[in-house]
Amino acid sequence: MDDLTPKNLKAILHSKRANIYYLEHCRVMQKDGRVLYLTEEEKQKQYWNIPIANTTCILLGTGTSITQAAMRMLASAGVLVGFSGGGATPLIAANEIEWLSPQSEYRPTEYVQGWMSWWFDDEQRLKVAKQFQQSRIAYMQTVWAKDRDLQLEGFTLDDDLSPAIQKFSTRIEQSVNVTELLLVEAQLTKTLYKIAANRTKIQGFTRDHKQTDDANAFLNHGNYLAYGLAATTLWVLGIPHGFAVMHGKTRRGALVFDVADLIKDTLILPWAFICAKEGATEQEFRQQCLQNFTQHKALDFMFDTVKEMSQINHKTLAKDF
C-alpha cells in the first residue's frame, strides 16, 4: 500500500466531518500510510484505524502516547489534537485543553479580519455576545421541537420551558454590559438544570465540576466534546481563541467557551441527565453525544454562526440590533 500524502486525502469540509475521538491507554502511530492506535489486550495487541480525513479532533486521555509521524499526518489532514485527563476531563489547570493546532499559512484571513473590525469596540462586542445567546436559544427551540427521543424523555417546549426561554431572551436584550449578560446566561443554565433534574427525577442535583456523580461527570465529559468542536471551528476559520465576546478576555481559550455554549444546553445538558437516570456508561453517553452532533448538524451550526458574526461590521450591528 502506498503512503498517503495530503494531496491524496479526499477533502472533507470540517463542518461535515463525522468523527471525534477520545483515546486512553493506547499508542497512536503511523503505519503503512495510515494513523492507527494500538491497544494491548491480555493476549495480543490490536490496531485500530483512525479515518483522519473525516475526523475533526482527537482527545488524548490518560496513558496515551503519540508518535511524531502520526502528528505529521494529523496536521496535514487538519485534525486538532488535545491532551486531556481521564474521561476527557482536562488535565491542565482543570479548565481548558492544551490544543495542538496544525500550522498552515494558508488558512483564510477574511473571518479574523472581519472579527477584528468590531472586536475592539465594547458596545459592538456586547451586541455580538447578545446575538450569540439568542442563537443559542433559537437552536434549542429548533432541536427540542423536533427531536422525538428528547420529547419522549419529557424535554419539550411546554408550559415550563417556553415562558422561561422567552423571559431570558428578553433579559438578554436588556443587558447593559457583559457582566450582566453572563449573569443572565448563568441563571438560564441553572433553570435548565432544574428542569432537567425534574424531568429525569434526579433528586438533590447541584452542579459541581468536581463531583463524581453521573450527571456531573457526564456534563463535564460532554462539555469537553463541545469544546473540541468549537476549537475546530475557530481554527478552520482562522480566528484566535483569545478574542472572546463573553467569557473573560484574559483567558487564552475564552472564545472556545463562547462558541461551545451555542450547543451545550441543547445537546449535552438533557442527555447528561437522561443517561445518568438510565445508568449509562461513559462510552454510551459519549456515543449519544456524537450521534446528537451529527443528527442536529452541530458543527454546521457553529460554523454558520461564527462566520455570520465575523462578517458583520460595526455599522450593520448598530443598525440591526
N, C-alpha and C positions, 0 to 999 in steps of 0.2 A: 504493500500500500504506500503510495507517495505521500510525503509530508504535506499537510495543508499549510497554505500561506494565506495572509489576509486577503489577497485578491481572489483566492479560491473559495472563500466563505460566502455563502449566499447572504446578501444583505437583508436583514430583517429590521424594520424600524424599531427603535427601543420601545415606543409606545405600544407595539404589537407583540413584544416578546412575552413568552408564557411562563418562564421558569425563574424561581428564586430558590436558592439552595442554602440550607443551614447544615453544616457538616461538623461532626465532632468525632474524636478518637479515630482519626484516619490520616492518610498522607495523600496530598494532591500532587499529581505529577503529570508530565508529558510523556506519552508513549505512542510510538507509531503515528505521529502527527495528530494525536487526539489528547484532550485533557481528561484525565481519569482520577478517581480517588480510590485508594486501596484500603480495604478493611481487613483486619486479621481475625479470623474466626478461630475456634479451638483447634481445628484440624487443617485448615487451609486458608490461603489468602485469596480474597476476591477483589476483582477490579470492576468498577462501575463507570460508565461513560458519562461525561457532562456535555450536553449539546450547547457549546459556548455561543454559537451564532443565534441561539434562541433563549439566551439567559440574560437577565437584567443585572442581578447582583448575587454575590456569594458571601455568606457569613461563615467565618471560621471560628468554631467554638473551642472548647477545651480539648486538649490532647490532639491538636491538629498541626500539621506542618505542610509547607508548600514549596515546590522547587522553583528555581529561577526560570527554567524553561517553561513551566506551566504559567508563571506570571507573565512571561513574554507573550504567550498565546492568548491569555485572557485579556491583556492590554490591547492586543491587536484586534480583538473582537469587541472591544468597548465594554467589557464586563467590569463592574465595580466590585472590589474585594474589600471586606472589612473584617477586623478581628473582634470577636465578642467573647463574653463569658459563656457559661453553660446555659442552655435553653434560650440562646440568643439574647440574653441579658448582657448589657455592655460590661466590659472588663475595666475600661479606663474611666476613672472619675465617676463611674456609675450613672452617667447621664448622657454619654454620647459615644458613638463608634468611631474609631480612627479609620477613616476611609482611605484606601489606596487608589487614587484616581488615575486611570490610564492617561498618559500625557500625549496630547496631539495639538499641534499649532493650527490645525485646520478645522477646529470646531467653529460654529457660527458666532459672529460678533453682533449681529443685529439685535439679539434679545438682551444681552448685557448692556448694550448701548441704550436701548430703549428703557431698560430698568433704571439705569443711572440718570436718565434725563429727568426723572421726577424724584428719585430716592432721597436726595439731599434736602428736599423741601418737606418739613414736618407736616404741614397741612395735607399735602398730596399723598404722603406716605400713610397718613391716617385714613384717607379716603380709600386707598387701595386695601388697607387692612380691613376696613369695613366690608369692602366687596368680597374679600376672601371669606369672611364669616357668612355673608349672605349666600355665597356659592356653596359653602359647606352645608347650610341649612337646606338649600334647594336640592342638593344632591341627596340628602337624607329623605326628603319628602318624595323624591322620584323613586328611589330604591325601595323604601319601605312600603310604598303604594303598590308595587308590582311584584315583590319577592314573596312568593307563596310560602316558602319554608319559614320565613320570619313571621308571616301572618299566622301560620299555624301555631307558632310559639307565643302569640299574643302581641307581637310588635307591629301594631297598625296605627294609622293616623286617626286615632279615636278621640273621644272627648277629653282624655287626659293630655295627650301629646299635642294635638293641633293648637289648642289655646296657648300652651307653653311655648311652642315654637313661634307663634305669632307675637307673643309678648316679648320674647328675646329678640326677634327680628326688629321690632320697634325700638327696643333699648339699644341695639347695635347702632342704628342710625342716629340716635340721640347722644351717643357717647362723644365727649368733647376732647378726649385725649386717649392715648394708647393704654394708659394705666386703667382708666375706666372701662375701656373695651376688654382688657384682659380680665377684669372682674366680672363683667357680663358673661364672657366666654366660660370662665370657671363655674359660674352659677348655672349656666346651661348644662355643662357636663355633669355637675353634681345632680341636677334634676334628672338627667338621663340615667345616671347610676341608680337613683331611687326608683325610677320607673322600671328599669331592667331587673332590679332585685325583687320588686313586687311581682312582675310577670313570671319570674322563674322561681318565686317563693324561696329565695335565699335570705335567711334571717341575719340581721345584725351586720350587714356588709358595710365596711369602711374602706375607702380607697387608700391604700398604703403600699408604696412601691417595694417596701422591704418585707411585707407579709408573704407567707408561703402558701396561703390557701389558694385553691384552684382559680377562683375568679380573678384575684390579684395577679397571680402568676401568668394566667392566660392574657390578661390585659397588657402586662409587661412584654410578653413574647410577641403578641400581635402588633403592638405599637412599633416594635423594632423592625418588624417586617414592613410596616408602612414607611418607616424611616428609610429603609432600603429603596423603596420605590421613589420616595421624594428625592433622595440623593442622586439616584439615576436620572430623574427628570432634570434636575438642575445641572448636572454635569453635561448631559447631552445638549442642553440649551446654552451652556457656557456661562451660567450665572453663578458667581461665587456664593458659598453658603453663608457668608457673613452679612449679606445685605438683607436683613430681615425687615419685616414690616410690623410685626407684633412682639415676638419674643426679644429678649434683651439684645441690644445692638453690640454689646461687648462679648457676646457668646459666639464663638467662631462658627458653630454649626446651626445658628438660630433659624435660618431660613428653611433648613430641612424640617424643623419642627412646625413651622408655619404651613408648609406645603403638605406635610403628613396629616395635619389637622383637617384637611379637606375631606378625608375618608375615614378617619379613625372612629368617630362616633357612629358612623353609618354602618361600617362593615366589621369593625373589630369589637366594639363595645357590646352589642347584643349577643354575638356568638361566644364571647368570653363567658357570659353568664349562662347561656344555653348549654355550652359544653361542660361548664362546671356543674350544672344541675344534673347532667347525664353521666357524669363521671368519666368523661372522655380523657384519653391520654394526650400528652403534649403533642405527639405526632399527629393524632387525629384532629386536634384543634388547628395545628399548622396547615394541614391539608384543607380544612374547611376555609381557612382564611385565603389560601391561594386560589381555591375554587371561587370564592367571592370576588377576588380581584379580577379574575378572568371573566366571570359571568356579568359583572357590572362595569366592566371596562374602566377599572380604577386608574390605570396608568394613562389611558387616553384622556380621562377627565383631568388628571393632574397636568398633563402636557397642555391641553387646551386652555386651562385656567391660567397657568403661568405665562403662556405665550400671549394670551389676550391682555393680561395685566402689564406685560413688558412693553407692549406696543401702544399703550395709552399714554399720550403726553399730558403735561400738566394743564394745557388749555382744554383738552377734551374732558379731563377729570373735573375741572372747575365748572364746566357746563353741564355735565351729565349727573353729577351727584348733588 
